[in-house]
Amino acid sequence: MKKPLIQFKDATLGYGRVPILSHVDLEIQPQSFVGILGHNGSGKTALLKTILGLIPCIKGRRVTRGRPRYGYVPQKERLDPIYPLSAYDVAAMGTFRTLDLLARWRRKDVAALVQRCLAQCGAAQLAQTPYSDLSGGQKQRVLIARALAAEPEVLALDEPLSGIDITTQKALLELLRRVKEERRLTILMVSHRVQVEKDLFSHIVWCDEGQALMGETGAMLAGGRLGEVFKAEL
């Protein structure tokens, strides 16, 4: 087995000094597709943010292999419509940490990278459209393009299918499947749904009652655990 990309060792996770998940021991392997599932308030987002290094462990250790590059699609992204941002402008935000100081001044380099990411997400035709005018599914494509513009090793998404119709959900999941293979990414996705995504996940982390249990999808959904996981959709 490959060395884990990210690993937690007897970690306590939460916000500030308030614990939400305790005794977390899990390993995220390179190029896996991990679904982080659980009820509202079960610690899914806290776990994701700790994996990304956005918040520290309260106790225990988070260990990474090298310094992974992350692309992040946060939950319910809101950009004030008073700012006349196009889809291209939003996607270009992802290049800030990618390009060195000199390259940021080379507009052709930035434009080429952003256009590639928009095209890969099926959003090239939206480049000059005001972001505020896009549908929910179109906005998610642009936000995924923004995350890809950071040229990440790990793509993390927090409830990316929330508020989107089932047809658009399936299209976005197919996009993620294709992007993962083309870029050889590790993908982490928080969700409270299983019915659509279960065939996509290689592993599931189930957050419940202060614990985070991880295993291969088939094992996690087998037997009695199947009903428990599906309760997360309520």
TORDOBA-49074 format. One record per residue (C-alpha): residue number from 1; x, z, y. Coordinates in steps of 0.05 Angstrom, whole numbers, plus 32768, in hexadecimal, padded with zeros to 4 digits. Layout:
N
{NUM; {X; Z; Y}}
...
***
This chain:
234
{1; {8000; 8000; 8000}}
{2; {8018; 7FF1; 8046}}
{3; {802B; 8029; 8075}}
{4; {7FED; 803E; 809D}}
{5; {7FE7; 8022; 80E2}}
{6; {7FC6; 8062; 80FB}}
{7; {7FC1; 80A4; 80D7}}
{8; {7FA2; 80E9; 80E5}}
{9; {7FBC; 8128; 80C4}}
{10; {7F8F; 8165; 80C4}}
{11; {7F78; 8153; 810B}}
{12; {7F43; 8173; 8135}}
{13; {7F22; 8143; 8166}}
{14; {7EF6; 814C; 81A2}}
{15; {7EF3; 814D; 81ED}}
{16; {7F1D; 817F; 8212}}
{17; {7F20; 81BD; 81E6}}
{18; {7EDB; 81B2; 81C7}}
{19; {7EE2; 819B; 817F}}
{20; {7EB4; 8166; 8161}}
{21; {7ED8; 8152; 8122}}
{22; {7F06; 8180; 80FA}}
{23; {7F39; 8178; 80C1}}
{24; {7F3B; 812C; 80CB}}
{25; {7F69; 810A; 8099}}
{26; {7F64; 80BF; 8098}}
{27; {7F8F; 8081; 8096}}
{28; {7F81; 803D; 80B6}}
{29; {7FA5; 8005; 8093}}
{30; {7FBC; 7FC5; 80B7}}
{31; {7F89; 7F8D; 80B8}}
{32; {7F50; 7FB9; 809F}}
{33; {7F0A; 7FB5; 80BC}}
{34; {7EF2; 7FFD; 80C5}}
{35; {7EAA; 8010; 80D5}}
{36; {7EA3; 8054; 80F7}}
{37; {7E5D; 806D; 80E7}}
{38; {7E33; 80AB; 80F3}}
{39; {7DF8; 80C8; 8119}}
{40; {7DF7; 80CC; 8165}}
{41; {7E25; 8104; 817B}}
{42; {7E4B; 8106; 8139}}
{43; {7E8E; 80F6; 8159}}
{44; {7E94; 80AB; 814E}}
{45; {7EAB; 809B; 8195}}
{46; {7ED8; 80D8; 8198}}
{47; {7EFA; 80C0; 8158}}
{48; {7F02; 8079; 8173}}
{49; {7F1F; 8091; 81B5}}
{50; {7F50; 80BF; 8191}}
{51; {7F65; 8086; 8163}}
{52; {7F74; 805D; 81A1}}
{53; {7F9B; 8096; 81C1}}
{54; {7F6A; 809B; 81FB}}
{55; {7F5F; 80E5; 81ED}}
{56; {7F8F; 8114; 81C8}}
{57; {7F83; 813B; 8188}}
{58; {7F71; 8183; 8194}}
{59; {7F98; 8196; 8156}}
{60; {7FBE; 8171; 8121}}
{61; {7FE1; 812E; 8125}}
{62; {7FD3; 80E5; 8134}}
{63; {800B; 80B9; 8119}}
{64; {8012; 806F; 8127}}
{65; {803F; 803A; 810A}}
{66; {8067; 8025; 8146}}
{67; {803E; 801B; 8185}}
{68; {8000; 7FF3; 8173}}
{69; {7FE1; 7FC8; 81AA}}
{70; {7F97; 7FD5; 81B4}}
{71; {7F5D; 7FAC; 81CE}}
{72; {7F1F; 7FD6; 81DE}}
{73; {7ED6; 7FC2; 81E8}}
{74; {7EB5; 8002; 8201}}
{75; {7E6D; 8016; 81F8}}
{76; {7E3B; 7FFB; 822B}}
{77; {7E6D; 7FDC; 825B}}
{78; {7E51; 7FDC; 82A1}}
{79; {7E6F; 7FB3; 82D9}}
{80; {7E4F; 7FBB; 831D}}
{81; {7E29; 7F7A; 832D}}
{82; {7E3E; 7F82; 8376}}
{83; {7E82; 7F65; 8362}}
{84; {7E7C; 7F1A; 8357}}
{85; {7EA4; 7F19; 8317}}
{86; {7EA2; 7EDC; 82EA}}
{87; {7EA9; 7EDE; 829E}}
{88; {7EF0; 7EC5; 82A8}}
{89; {7EFF; 7EFE; 82D9}}
{90; {7EE7; 7F32; 82A7}}
{91; {7F0E; 7F14; 826D}}
{92; {7F4C; 7F10; 8299}}
{93; {7F4B; 7F5C; 82A1}}
{94; {7F67; 7F61; 825B}}
{95; {7FA8; 7F40; 826F}}
{96; {7FBE; 7F79; 829B}}
{97; {7FE7; 7F9D; 8265}}
{98; {7FFA; 7F5E; 8240}}
{99; {8022; 7F37; 8271}}
{100; {8063; 7F4F; 8291}}
{101; {8067; 7F56; 82DD}}
{102; {8083; 7F11; 82E7}}
{103; {8050; 7EEF; 82B9}}
{104; {8017; 7F0E; 82E0}}
{105; {802A; 7EE2; 8319}}
{106; {8029; 7EA3; 82EE}}
{107; {7FE1; 7E90; 82F3}}
{108; {7FE7; 7E59; 82C0}}
{109; {7FFE; 7E8B; 828B}}
{110; {7FC4; 7EBA; 829A}}
{111; {7F91; 7E82; 829C}}
{112; {7FA9; 7E64; 825A}}
{113; {7FA5; 7EA7; 8236}}
{114; {7F60; 7EB8; 8252}}
{115; {7F44; 7E74; 8242}}
{116; {7F5E; 7E79; 81FB}}
{117; {7F3D; 7EBC; 81F1}}
{118; {7EFB; 7EA4; 820F}}
{119; {7EFD; 7E66; 81E3}}
{120; {7F0B; 7E8F; 81A4}}
{121; {7ECE; 7EB9; 81B4}}
{122; {7EA1; 7E7D; 81C0}}
{123; {7E9C; 7E8C; 820A}}
{124; {7EC8; 7E56; 822B}}
{125; {7E8B; 7E35; 824A}}
{126; {7E79; 7E77; 826C}}
{127; {7EBB; 7E7F; 8291}}
{128; {7E9F; 7E73; 82D7}}
{129; {7E5B; 7E93; 82CB}}
{130; {7E4F; 7ED5; 82EF}}
{131; {7E57; 7F0D; 82BD}}
{132; {7E18; 7F2E; 82D6}}
{133; {7DF0; 7EF0; 82C3}}
{134; {7E05; 7EF0; 827A}}
{135; {7DD9; 7F06; 8240}}
{136; {7DEC; 7F43; 8217}}
{137; {7E0C; 7F1A; 81E1}}
{138; {7E32; 7EEF; 8213}}
{139; {7E4D; 7F2D; 8235}}
{140; {7E66; 7F48; 81F3}}
{141; {7E8A; 7F07; 81E5}}
{142; {7EAC; 7F0C; 8229}}
{143; {7EBF; 7F55; 821D}}
{144; {7EDC; 7F44; 81DA}}
{145; {7F04; 7F0C; 81FC}}
{146; {7F1C; 7F40; 822F}}
{147; {7F34; 7F6D; 81F6}}
{148; {7F57; 7F32; 81D3}}
{149; {7F7A; 7F20; 8214}}
{150; {7FA2; 7F60; 820A}}
{151; {7FBE; 7F3E; 81CB}}
{152; {7FAE; 7F7B; 81A1}}
{153; {7FC1; 7F90; 815B}}
{154; {7F83; 7FBC; 8158}}
{155; {7F3F; 7FA7; 8173}}
{156; {7F10; 7FE2; 817F}}
{157; {7EC6; 7FDA; 818F}}
{158; {7E94; 8012; 819F}}
{159; {7E4C; 7FFF; 818D}}
{160; {7E57; 7FB5; 819D}}
{161; {7E13; 7FA1; 817F}}
{162; {7DE9; 7FD3; 81A6}}
{163; {7DAD; 7FB4; 81C9}}
{164; {7DB9; 7F6E; 81AB}}
{165; {7D88; 7F47; 817F}}
{166; {7D97; 7F3E; 8135}}
{167; {7DA9; 7EF4; 813B}}
{168; {7DDC; 7F03; 8172}}
{169; {7DF7; 7F3E; 814A}}
{170; {7E05; 7F11; 810E}}
{171; {7E28; 7EDE; 813B}}
{172; {7E54; 7F14; 815A}}
{173; {7E66; 7F30; 8115}}
{174; {7E7A; 7EEB; 80FE}}
{175; {7EA4; 7EE5; 813D}}
{176; {7EC7; 7F26; 812B}}
{177; {7ED2; 7F0F; 80E4}}
{178; {7EF2; 7ECF; 80FB}}
{179; {7F1D; 7EF0; 8132}}
{180; {7F36; 7F23; 8101}}
{181; {7F4F; 7EEE; 80D1}}
{182; {7F6B; 7EC0; 8107}}
{183; {7F91; 7EF8; 812A}}
{184; {7F9E; 7F25; 80ED}}
{185; {7F7F; 7F5F; 8112}}
{186; {7F6C; 7FA6; 80FF}}
{187; {7F24; 7FB0; 8117}}
{188; {7F02; 7FF3; 8124}}
{189; {7EB8; 7FF1; 8133}}
{190; {7E8A; 802B; 8144}}
{191; {7E42; 801E; 812E}}
{192; {7E03; 8043; 811B}}
{193; {7DEC; 8008; 80F1}}
{194; {7E01; 7FF4; 80AB}}
{195; {7DD2; 7FBE; 8093}}
{196; {7DF4; 7F85; 80B9}}
{197; {7E3C; 7F9C; 80B8}}
{198; {7E47; 7FBA; 8073}}
{199; {7E61; 7F79; 8054}}
{200; {7E94; 7F74; 808C}}
{201; {7EB3; 7FB9; 8089}}
{202; {7EEE; 7FC4; 805A}}
{203; {7EEA; 800F; 8067}}
{204; {7EB8; 8040; 8084}}
{205; {7EC3; 8081; 80A9}}
{206; {7E85; 80AD; 80A5}}
{207; {7E80; 80E2; 80DC}}
{208; {7E50; 811A; 80CD}}
{209; {7E4D; 8166; 80D7}}
{210; {7E92; 816A; 80F6}}
{211; {7EB4; 8142; 80BF}}
{212; {7ECE; 80FB; 80BB}}
{213; {7ED0; 80DF; 8075}}
{214; {7EF2; 809C; 8067}}
{215; {7EF2; 806D; 802C}}
{216; {7EEB; 8026; 8016}}
{217; {7EA6; 800B; 8026}}
{218; {7E8F; 8003; 7FDE}}
{219; {7EA0; 804B; 7FCE}}
{220; {7E82; 8067; 800E}}
{221; {7E40; 8043; 8003}}
{222; {7E3B; 8052; 7FB9}}
{223; {7E0B; 8084; 7F9A}}
{224; {7DF0; 80BC; 7FC4}}
{225; {7E1A; 80AB; 8000}}
{226; {7DF3; 806B; 800C}}
{227; {7DB6; 8090; 8024}}
{228; {7DDF; 80BE; 8050}}
{229; {7E01; 8083; 8073}}
{230; {7DC0; 805F; 807E}}
{231; {7DA4; 809D; 80A1}}
{232; {7DD4; 808C; 80D9}}
{233; {7DA8; 8052; 80EC}}
{234; {7D6E; 8080; 80FE}}
***
